[in-house]
Amino acid sequence: MEKTISHIQGFLKLKASAGLILMAIFFFLVGFEIKREILKGELSSFDMVILPVLSAIGDMVVLAMVCVALNCGAPENPNGWALPWRSR
């Protein structure tokens, strides 16, 4: 029984590590793609960049306002601030 539990724990650690490695590779590749678009692609001019940047900033502001509105007057919920950022 003890050996089975250690195998399950080892598998879960391996699964979590594999997920983290794959996520790191994904975001590394996304970073390269964004860099390429900024240097040579459609986002190389200021006029083409302004709309996506303002949209992203507006999205963050709206999510923060919703979080504050839902947690207003509830002192037991100050730790929920990061949740809107992770849900995107």
ROSEKOL-482167 format. One record per residue (C-alpha): x, y, z; residue in one letter; chain; residue number from 0. Coordinates in steps of 0.2 Angstrom, whole numbers, plus 5000, padded with zeros to 4 digits. Example, Ala and Ser with C-alpha at 12.3 -4.5 7.8 and 13.67 -1.06 7.14 Angstrom:
2
R   px   py   pz res chain   n
R 5062 4978 5039   A     A   0
R 5068 4995 5036   S     A   1
END
This chain:
88
R   px   py   pz res chain   n
R 5000 5000 5000   M     A   0
R 5014 5012 5005   E     A   1
R 5023 5008 4988   K     A   2
R 5007 5012 4978   T     A   3
R 5005 5029 4987   I     A   4
R 5023 5034 4984   S     A   5
R 5020 5029 4965   H     A   6
R 5005 5040 4964   I     A   7
R 5013 5055 4972   Q     A   8
R 5028 5053 4961   G     A   9
R 5016 5052 4946   F     A  10
R 5007 5068 4952   L     A  11
R 5024 5077 4954   K     A  12
R 5029 5072 4937   L     A  13
R 5013 5077 4929   K     A  14
R 5014 5094 4938   A     A  15
R 5032 5096 4932   S     A  16
R 5027 5092 4914   A     A  17
R 5013 5104 4914   G     A  18
R 5024 5118 4921   L     A  19
R 5038 5114 4908   I     A  20
R 5025 5114 4893   L     A  21
R 5017 5130 4900   M     A  22
R 5035 5138 4900   A     A  23
R 5038 5133 4882   I     A  24
R 5021 5139 4877   F     A  25
R 5024 5157 4884   F     A  26
R 5042 5157 4878   F     A  27
R 5035 5154 4860   L     A  28
R 5021 5167 4862   V     A  29
R 5034 5179 4867   G     A  30
R 5044 5176 4852   F     A  31
R 5029 5178 4841   E     A  32
R 5024 5194 4849   I     A  33
R 5042 5200 4847   K     A  34
R 5042 5196 4828   R     A  35
R 5025 5204 4826   E     A  36
R 5032 5220 4834   I     A  37
R 5048 5220 4824   L     A  38
R 5042 5215 4807   K     A  39
R 5024 5211 4807   G     A  40
R 5007 5220 4808   E     A  41
R 5011 5228 4825   L     A  42
R 5027 5237 4819   S     A  43
R 5018 5253 4817   S     A  44
R 5011 5264 4831   F     A  45
R 4995 5266 4823   D     A  46
R 4992 5247 4822   M     A  47
R 4998 5244 4841   V     A  48
R 4987 5257 4849   I     A  49
R 4971 5248 4848   L     A  50
R 4977 5231 4855   P     A  51
R 4986 5240 4869   V     A  52
R 4971 5251 4874   L     A  53
R 4960 5236 4873   S     A  54
R 4971 5226 4885   A     A  55
R 4972 5240 4897   I     A  56
R 4953 5243 4897   G     A  57
R 4951 5224 4900   D     A  58
R 4962 5225 4915   M     A  59
R 4953 5241 4922   V     A  60
R 4936 5234 4919   V     A  61
R 4940 5217 4928   L     A  62
R 4948 5227 4943   A     A  63
R 4932 5238 4944   M     A  64
R 4921 5222 4944   V     A  65
R 4932 5214 4958   C     A  66
R 4931 5230 4969   V     A  67
R 4913 5231 4966   A     A  68
R 4910 5213 4971   L     A  69
R 4921 5214 4986   N     A  70
R 4916 5232 4992   C     A  71
R 4912 5231 5011   G     A  72
R 4917 5213 5013   A     A  73
R 4933 5213 5023   P     A  74
R 4935 5194 5022   E     A  75
R 4938 5195 5003   N     A  76
R 4953 5205 5001   P     A  77
R 4963 5190 4994   N     A  78
R 4952 5189 4978   G     A  79
R 4961 5203 4969   W     A  80
R 4972 5191 4959   A     A  81
R 4957 5180 4953   L     A  82
R 4951 5192 4938   P     A  83
R 4969 5192 4931   W     A  84
R 4971 5173 4931   R     A  85
R 4954 5170 4923   S     A  86
R 4959 5178 4907   R     A  87
END
